[in-house]
Amino acid sequence: MAVPLHARVSAELRDRIHRGELPTGASLPSEARLCEEFGASRGTIRTALATLRHEGLIVGGQGRPPVVRDIALGQPFETLLSFTAWAHRIGRTPGQRTVEIARRGASPTAAAALRIGEGDPVVEILRVRLLDGEPVLLERAAFVEEVGRLLFDFDPDTSSIYASLADRGVDLYSARHTIDAVAADQGDAELLGITPGAPLLRERRYTSSAAGVVLEYGDDRYRPDRVGFTIDNIRDAASGRDLRVVQQAQ
């Protein structure tokens, strides 16, 4: 199936932004110039630009050329969307490097989060997550043993953990996210290619089944020059209540 012209235009402009040809703060070419370059109508160009605005790559417009924004990227948390699926959705190349996967006794922190006894067996995994080959996230997770042992049956360097567990029938139903900031220790700094003591955004995650059983405790640490967090409050007209959606963005 042929790729629509507006999608090809947005893909090309997205690549220019990611390659640095259009750096942060730079103005995009005018609509007239883009129409000429791509042999497209103004409607097609505007649809392509709307896609980039939705992805958070550009801001402005309405009479003046849009500007490239700081490209810290947004990963939605309103659903259990895996890092891999999110990266593909925004047109980036995901990657990962597994540092460790091991079965061991639960630490006090993991035991409390998973509601098990300290020292009870869990499976822990440590991975560096990449976007276009650049480290952006340090992912630590502890799974209850019956779920975690499934991680030994596939290569975590080549696929999404969540997708693989879901394919095996694991009920990853809901998650609670707690967001704060920490300083990078020596190990974090070496894995992420940053300076020790540099600030990191930490997202602690409690993933549960539909029955409310906690299956995973995660401690993910993001480079803030690549990822930020924002909270959008959306009023539900039917109930009059605020619905809170948490997502990563700049």
PEJO-V427515 format. One record per helix or strand of 2 or more residues. SS is the DSSP state (alpha for helix, beta for strand). FROM is the first residue (numbers start at 1). TO is the last residue. If there is no record, write none. Layout:
BEGIN
SS/FROM/TO
SS/FROM/TO
END
This chain:
BEGIN
alpha/5/19
alpha/31/38
alpha/42/54
beta/58/59
beta/67/68
alpha/83/89
beta/94/105
alpha/108/114
beta/121/131
beta/134/144
alpha/145/153
alpha/161/167
beta/174/183
alpha/186/192
beta/199/208
beta/214/223
beta/229/235
beta/242/248
END
